[in-house]
Amino acid sequence: MITPVRRNWSPKEMFNALTPAMFSAEPSVVRARWNKLWPDLYTEYDARHLKTELSVRNLITTDEARAFFTVWAADEERHTDGFIRIIELVANGSERNLRERLEARPHDFGAINDHLADEFSVMVMIAFDEMCTCHAYAAEKPFYTELRNDIFHHWLREVIADEAVHSMNAVNVIRARYRDRVGEIGAMLNRIVSGIDDLSYAGTFLLDYFGVVYTKELLDKCRVAILRNVEKPLPAIERDRWSHRPN
């Protein structure tokens, strides 16, 4: 069975030496920081809602996908914890208040039903979505530069690397389990990209493409990257594991 990659790092350890006093600022600056970080936090937090929805719909059916989602969900919780700590440090937030607000937010998967047809479509969506998030976070480096502490750049690099690994882990499930359906992916991604303007985000984790960084160019770049990655052969060690997998 394909084993998903998981990276080992801790935002708690990373931010341990920082205090809110280091990042005090005028109220308008603090509010701007909050407005930037709050959507990043709740979209990461919403991963738990997606995982629950997939379970309720019984869409995850293979061992490979189940292993993927176990690792993925743990990483998304790590990102949630990290963003909570950053908001505590730079935007006058408190963990208790933030978690209460996160829990109170509604989520509705009705708008993306067409993209949740089966495990294959879910894995394609995840592979694309994580690639988009990877590039979107990379475009946010100037925000973290303004906080004037290199630890935030370290944080950003770790999160970007996680998102890239998530995308490739999802691609590996597709290449191992759904090689015969790779030809469908181009049309699927075209439908996703062409329908973005008609969607409003509803706490689904997927398709959270709001904000200035999510340009048409970024989405097209990620679509091309996914199409390229799914065409690659599995690494030899994973191919050997798959070929010897018992029926």
C-alpha positions as CSV (number, residue, x, y, z in Angstrom):
1,M,0.0,0.0,0.0
2,I,1.2,3.5,-0.7
3,T,2.3,5.3,2.4
4,P,1.6,9.0,2.6
5,V,4.4,11.3,3.5
6,R,4.1,13.3,6.7
7,R,6.5,16.0,7.8
8,N,7.5,16.4,11.4
9,W,7.5,19.9,12.9
10,S,5.6,21.7,15.7
11,P,4.3,25.3,15.6
12,K,4.1,25.2,19.4
13,E,7.8,24.8,19.6
14,M,8.4,27.3,16.8
15,F,6.5,30.1,18.5
16,N,7.5,29.2,22.1
17,A,9.9,32.1,22.5
18,L,7.6,34.8,21.1
19,T,5.2,37.0,23.1
20,P,2.3,39.4,22.1
21,A,4.3,42.3,23.5
22,M,6.8,41.9,20.7
23,F,4.2,42.7,18.0
24,S,2.1,45.5,19.5
25,A,0.8,48.0,17.0
26,E,-1.8,50.6,16.4
27,P,-5.4,49.3,16.5
28,S,-5.8,49.7,12.7
29,V,-2.7,47.6,12.1
30,V,-3.9,44.9,14.5
31,R,-7.3,44.9,12.8
32,A,-5.7,44.5,9.4
33,R,-3.6,41.6,10.7
34,W,-6.8,40.0,12.1
35,N,-8.6,40.4,8.8
36,K,-5.8,38.7,6.9
37,L,-5.3,35.8,9.3
38,W,-8.8,34.9,10.3
39,P,-9.8,33.5,6.9
40,D,-6.5,31.5,6.8
41,L,-7.4,30.1,10.2
42,Y,-11.0,29.1,9.5
43,T,-10.3,27.5,6.1
44,E,-7.7,25.3,7.7
45,Y,-10.0,24.5,10.6
46,D,-12.8,23.6,8.1
47,A,-10.8,20.5,7.2
48,R,-12.5,18.7,10.0
49,H,-15.9,19.4,8.5
50,L,-14.7,18.0,5.2
51,K,-13.4,14.9,6.8
52,T,-16.7,14.4,8.6
53,E,-18.7,15.0,5.5
54,L,-16.7,12.4,3.5
55,S,-17.3,9.9,6.3
56,V,-21.0,10.6,6.4
57,R,-21.2,10.1,2.6
58,N,-19.1,7.0,2.8
59,L,-16.9,8.3,-0.1
60,I,-13.5,7.1,1.2
61,T,-13.3,3.4,0.3
62,T,-9.7,2.4,-0.3
63,D,-6.9,1.9,2.2
64,E,-4.7,4.4,0.4
65,A,-7.2,7.2,0.7
66,R,-8.0,6.4,4.3
67,A,-4.3,6.6,5.1
68,F,-4.0,9.9,3.2
69,F,-6.9,11.5,5.1
70,T,-5.5,10.4,8.5
71,V,-2.2,12.1,7.8
72,W,-3.9,15.1,6.1
73,A,-6.3,15.8,8.9
74,A,-3.5,15.8,11.5
75,D,-1.6,18.3,9.5
76,E,-4.6,20.6,9.1
77,E,-5.0,20.5,12.9
78,R,-1.4,21.5,13.1
79,H,-2.0,24.4,10.8
80,T,-5.0,25.4,12.8
81,D,-3.0,25.4,16.0
82,G,-0.3,27.5,14.4
83,F,-2.7,30.2,13.0
84,I,-4.4,30.4,16.4
85,R,-1.0,31.1,18.0
86,I,-0.1,33.7,15.4
87,I,-3.4,35.5,15.9
88,E,-2.7,35.5,19.7
89,L,0.7,36.9,19.1
90,V,0.0,39.7,16.5
91,A,-3.7,40.3,16.3
92,N,-4.9,40.4,19.9
93,G,-6.7,37.1,19.8
94,S,-7.3,34.5,22.5
95,E,-7.4,30.7,21.8
96,R,-10.6,30.3,23.7
97,N,-12.5,33.0,21.8
98,L,-11.1,31.9,18.5
99,R,-12.1,28.2,19.0
100,E,-15.6,29.3,20.1
101,R,-15.9,31.4,16.9
102,L,-14.6,28.6,14.7
103,E,-17.1,26.1,16.2
104,A,-20.0,28.5,15.7
105,R,-19.4,28.9,12.0
106,P,-21.8,27.2,9.6
107,H,-20.8,24.9,6.8
108,D,-22.8,23.7,3.8
109,F,-21.6,21.2,1.2
110,G,-24.5,21.6,-1.1
111,A,-22.7,24.0,-3.4
112,I,-20.0,21.5,-4.2
113,N,-22.1,18.3,-4.4
114,D,-21.1,17.8,-8.1
115,H,-17.5,17.7,-7.1
116,L,-18.0,15.0,-4.4
117,A,-19.2,12.1,-6.6
118,D,-16.8,9.4,-5.4
119,E,-13.4,8.9,-4.0
120,F,-11.6,9.6,-7.3
121,S,-13.3,13.0,-7.6
122,V,-12.5,13.8,-4.0
123,M,-8.8,13.0,-4.5
124,V,-8.6,15.1,-7.6
125,M,-10.2,18.0,-5.7
126,I,-7.8,17.6,-2.8
127,A,-4.8,17.4,-5.1
128,F,-5.8,20.6,-6.9
129,D,-6.9,22.5,-3.8
130,E,-3.7,21.8,-1.9
131,M,-1.6,22.9,-4.8
132,C,-3.6,26.1,-5.0
133,T,-3.1,26.7,-1.3
134,C,0.6,26.1,-1.6
135,H,1.0,28.8,-4.2
136,A,-1.4,31.2,-2.4
137,Y,0.6,30.9,0.8
138,A,3.8,31.5,-1.1
139,A,2.3,34.8,-2.4
140,E,1.7,36.0,1.2
141,K,5.4,36.3,2.1
142,P,5.2,40.1,2.2
143,F,2.6,40.0,5.0
144,Y,4.9,37.9,7.2
145,T,7.9,40.0,6.3
146,E,6.0,43.0,7.8
147,L,5.8,41.2,11.2
148,R,9.6,41.5,11.4
149,N,10.6,38.2,12.8
150,D,12.2,35.4,10.8
151,I,10.2,32.8,12.8
152,F,7.2,33.7,10.8
153,H,9.1,33.0,7.5
154,H,10.0,29.7,9.0
155,W,6.4,29.0,9.7
156,L,5.4,29.9,6.2
157,R,7.9,27.6,4.6
158,E,6.7,24.7,6.8
159,V,3.1,25.3,5.9
160,I,3.9,25.6,2.2
161,A,5.9,22.4,2.3
162,D,3.0,20.6,4.0
163,E,0.5,21.7,1.3
164,A,2.8,20.6,-1.4
165,V,3.2,17.2,0.2
166,H,-0.6,16.9,0.6
167,S,-1.1,17.5,-3.1
168,M,1.5,14.9,-4.0
169,N,0.2,12.4,-1.6
170,A,-3.3,12.8,-3.2
171,V,-1.8,12.5,-6.6
172,N,-0.1,9.2,-5.5
173,V,-3.4,7.8,-4.5
174,I,-4.8,8.7,-7.9
175,R,-1.8,7.2,-9.7
176,A,-2.0,4.0,-7.7
177,R,-5.7,3.4,-7.6
178,Y,-7.2,5.4,-10.6
179,R,-4.6,5.2,-13.3
180,D,-7.4,4.2,-15.7
181,R,-9.3,7.5,-15.0
182,V,-6.5,9.9,-15.4
183,G,-7.9,11.0,-18.7
184,E,-10.9,12.5,-16.9
185,I,-9.0,14.9,-14.7
186,G,-8.5,17.6,-17.3
187,A,-12.2,18.1,-17.8
188,M,-12.8,17.9,-14.1
189,L,-10.3,20.7,-13.3
190,N,-11.7,22.8,-16.2
191,R,-15.1,22.6,-14.6
192,I,-13.8,23.6,-11.2
193,V,-11.8,26.6,-12.5
194,S,-14.6,27.8,-14.8
195,G,-17.2,27.6,-12.0
196,I,-15.2,29.4,-9.3
197,D,-16.9,32.8,-9.9
198,D,-20.3,31.2,-9.2
199,L,-19.3,29.8,-5.8
200,S,-19.3,31.3,-2.4
201,Y,-17.3,29.7,0.3
202,A,-19.5,27.8,2.9
203,G,-17.1,26.2,5.4
204,T,-16.2,23.2,3.1
205,F,-12.4,23.6,3.2
206,L,-12.4,23.0,-0.6
207,L,-12.7,25.8,-3.1
208,D,-11.7,28.5,-0.6
209,Y,-10.5,30.7,-3.5
210,F,-11.2,34.2,-2.3
211,G,-8.7,36.9,-1.8
212,V,-6.5,38.7,-4.3
213,V,-3.9,36.0,-4.5
214,Y,-6.3,33.5,-6.1
215,T,-5.9,34.8,-9.6
216,K,-7.0,33.0,-12.8
217,E,-3.3,32.7,-13.5
218,L,-2.6,30.9,-10.2
219,L,-5.5,28.5,-10.7
220,D,-4.4,27.7,-14.3
221,K,-0.9,27.2,-13.1
222,C,-2.0,24.7,-10.5
223,R,-4.3,22.9,-13.0
224,V,-1.4,22.4,-15.3
225,A,0.8,21.1,-12.4
226,I,-1.8,18.5,-11.4
227,L,-2.2,17.2,-14.9
228,R,1.6,16.9,-15.2
229,N,2.0,15.2,-11.8
230,V,-0.7,12.6,-12.4
231,E,1.0,11.5,-15.7
232,K,4.3,10.7,-13.9
233,P,4.9,7.0,-13.0
234,L,4.8,6.0,-9.4
235,P,8.3,6.0,-7.7
236,A,9.8,2.5,-8.1
237,I,9.5,1.6,-4.4
238,E,5.8,2.5,-4.3
239,R,5.2,0.7,-7.7
240,D,6.8,-2.4,-6.2
241,R,4.6,-2.2,-3.1
242,W,1.5,-1.8,-5.2
243,S,2.3,-4.7,-7.6
244,H,2.8,-7.0,-4.6
245,R,-0.4,-5.8,-2.7
246,P,-2.6,-8.8,-1.9
247,N,-6.1,-8.8,-3.5
